[in-house]
Amino acid sequence: MTILVFFVVVTFTERAHFTVVIFLSSVVVFVIGSVLCATAKTSAAFVVGRTVCGFAASAIMAGGLALLVLCVPMRKRPLYTGIVGAASGVSAAAQSGYYQIPAIAGDIIGVTLQSTGVTVIGYYTPFMWAGTILMPLLAGLLTTVKVRTALASVLIMTGFFGFAGGIGFLSPQSAVQMALPKADASIGLSIILFAEQFGAALFVSAAQNIFQTRLKGNLQMAVPQVNATSIESVGLSDLKTLVNPWDTGVVLEAVDRSVAQTWYLAVGLACLTVVGSATMEWRSVKEKQH
């Protein structure tokens, strides 16, 4: 919502200095939110600080892209947009678990390659097709991961999956700036960024719900003595405490199946990207000088 509000304001003011003021104000608000988080003595205060940080972070991202539209020629925007995207990836890597680093690193490499490639050759559609082809394949490979799969293999697959997502991620932003006049580009970007944020929140929740539902069903089929209430009251690492030691292998296989069934959602969503890639115009950012 912050992204939408920001871009609507920028669109109707159409003043670069006003955009800079909002952008810098957002940075100040983000710092305030960070201080609130660092000094919070209660959970409520910490939640308030995180809310302020989230609001400001959205405005900072939106502000950075709005300033690019106002200040950078079209042929150079993919490169600078990639820099902004890569910086965001470096921030997520610093805050995530170690096992997520390969996926985030792959995403950063993909974004960097895409932004550099579009700047050099001009066309962004080939990179969208690269993501559309690679993402379903790699998501499909991740459905085969088992407990006995080597950790190195899992990390390599997640790294390549991150690369597949990153290589086509920024192409829609280039496309909307090519298709719309400069005065309307901010609104077009706001819709894309809102969809990215909303889609991530929606489908992460959907994936979590699928995993929990399938885990409950798979465990009850494999180990009937385990009831649903018991499953919901413990974490994955504590599941083995609910069963006899000789049933541990069966429990791990149920977890395997649940993870694979959750990845089917990613496979389906990755396949749907063919709609966007197939309907995209083949245009070069070098055609539009401003």
N, C-alpha and C positions, 0 to 999 in steps of 0.2 A: 504493500500500500504506500509506503514511503517513496518507493521508486516512481509510482504513478503520479503522486502529488508533485514530486520534484520536477518531473518532465512536463507536466501540465503547466506549472508555473513558468518554467523556462520557455516553453512554446509561446505562451501568451505575452511574456515580457520581451523576448527576443533581444535581450541585452546581455552582452558578454560579462560586463562588470557586475551585473546583478547575479549572474550565475556563479561568478567567483566568490561573491559575498556569501551566498548560500553554501557553497562548497566549503569555504574556510570555517563558516559557522558550524557546519556538520563535524568538522575535525575537532573543534573545541568541545562540542557536545560529546563526541566519542571519548575524548580525554576525561571529561567529567564523569561519564559512565564508568570508565576504567578505574578511576579513583574511588568511585562508590563501591565497585566490586572488591577492590583491594582492601578497603577499610570496613567492609560490611562485617557486622558482628552477629547478624541474624540471617536466617534463610530468606526472609521477606526482603531485607535490604539488598541482599545479593541478587535476588530476582529482579528487583527494580533496577539495579545497576546493569544487569544483563539486557534488560529491556531497552534501556537508554542506549547501550552500545549497539544493539541490533538495529534500532531506529537510525542511529547516526551512520552506521556502517553501510546501510542501504543507500542513504543519501550520498555518502562519499563515492560509492561505486557509480551511482547514477550521475553524480556531478562530474566525475572524471570523464565519463563517456560524453556527457553533454558538452564539456569544454573541448573535447576532441572534434565534435561536429562543428563547433563554432570557430575553432582556431586552426585545424589541420586540413590540408587538401585531401580530397577523397582518395587519391592514389596512395597516400601515405598513411591513411587511417588504419588499415588492417595491421600494419606493423605496430603502431602505438596501442591499438586495441589489444593486440597480443601481449604487449608488455604489461598492460593493466591486468589482463587475465592471468598471466604468469605470476604477477605479484600476489594476486589473490590466492593462487595455488600454493605459493610458498608460505603464506600466512596460515591456510588450512592444514599444511604438512606439519607446521610447528605445533599445532594444537591437537593433532590426531595421534592415534596409537601407532607404534612402530610398524605393525603389520599393514597399515594403510599407506605407508610411505611409497611403496612401489606403484600403487595405483595413482597416487597423487603426482608422483614424479613422471609417470607415463603421460598423465594428462597435461602436465606443464610442457613436456617435450612435444606432444601433439599440437598444443596451442601455439607454441613457438614456431614449429615447422609450418603450420597452416598460415600464420600471420606473415611469416617471411616469404613463403611461397606465393601467396596472393599478391604481396607487394612486388615480387619479381615478375610473375607471369600475368598478373592482372585478373585472372579468372578464379572465382571462389567455388563454383559448382563442383569441379573435380574433387575437392576436399570433402564436400558434403557426401559425394558418392563413396569416397574412401571410408568414411565413418559408417555409412549405411551398409556397406559390404562387410567391414571388419567386425562391427559390434555384435551382430547376431552370431557370427562364428565363434567369437571369443566368449560371449555369454553362454553359448552352447557348450563350449569346452569346460566352463566352470561348473556346469551341472554334473560333470563326471567326477568332481573332486570327492574323494573318500577319506576316511580317517587314516588309511594307510598311505595316502598320497604324500610324497615328499614335500616338506615345507618349501623347499626351493622351487619346485614345480608350481606350487600354488602362487607364490610371490611373482614368478615370471608371468604366469597367466593373468594375474590381476594387473601387473604392470602393462602388459600389452592391451588389456581391456581399457585401462585408463588412457592409453595412447589412442585407441580407436575412438573413444569418446571425445578426446581433446582435438583431434585433427579436423573434425567437422563442426565443433561447438560454436565457433565465432562466425561461421559463414552466413547464418541468417542475419546477423547484425550488418555485415557488408551488403547483403542483398537489399535490406530495407532502406539503407542509405542510398543505394543506387536507384531504387524504384521511386522514392519519394523526393519531392523538392526539399531543400535545406530547411525551410520553415516548418515542415511537417516531420522531419526526420526524428526529432526528439520524441514525439508521440509514438512513432513506430518503434523506436528503441524501448520506450517504456513498456509497450505491450509485450515485446520479446522478453525483457528482463523480468517482468511480472510473471509471465508464463514459466520461465525458468525457475523462479523462486517457488511459485505455487505448485508447479509440477513436482519439484523435488520433495517438498513437504508432503504432498498428497501421496506420492507413490512410495516414499520411505515408510509412511504409516501403513500403506496397503501391504507392503512387503513384510512388515513386522506382524501384521495381523495374519497373513498367510502362513508365516513361519510358526507362529504360536498355535494356530488352528491345526496345521498339519502335524506339528510335533505332538500335540495332545492326542490326535487320532492315531498316529503311528506308534506312539508309546503304549496306548491302551490296547492296540492290536498285538504288539510284541510282548508286552508284560501286563496282562489283564488286571493283576492285583494293584496296579498303580492307578489311583483315581485322579480325576481332573483337578480337584482342589489341591492335591499334593503337588501336581506338576506346576500349577500356577504360583505356588507359595515358595518355590526354590529356584535358584539360578541354574544355568547349564552345568556349572562346575559341581553343583551339589546333587545332580540327578542320581548319581551312583549311590547316594545314601538312602534312596528310596527302594532299592532293589537288592537282591542277593548278589554276592560277588560274581557268581557264575553267570549272571544275567547282564553283566556290564557290557559285553560285546554286542548283545542284542540291542541294548539301549543306544550304543554308539551308532549302530546301523540305522536305527530309527532317526537319530539326529542327522545322519548322512542323507537319508531320503527327504527329510524335511527341508534341509538346506537346498538340495537339488530342485525340489518342487517350488521353492521360493525363487530360485534363479529363472524358472520358466517365465515369470513375470517380466524379468529383464529381457529375456529372449524375445518375447512378444512385443514389448515396447520398442526394442531395437529394430525389429522388422517393420514396425509402423513408420519409421523414419523414411522408408522408401517413398512414401506419399509426398513428403516435402522435397526430397531430392529429385523425383521424377517430374515435378511440376515447376521446378526452378528454371528461370531463364538463364541462358548462357551469356552473361554480360561481363565486361571487364571494368575494373575500377579505374583503369586508365582512360576510359571514355569520358568520365565525369571529372572535371578539373576542380570543382568547388563543392 
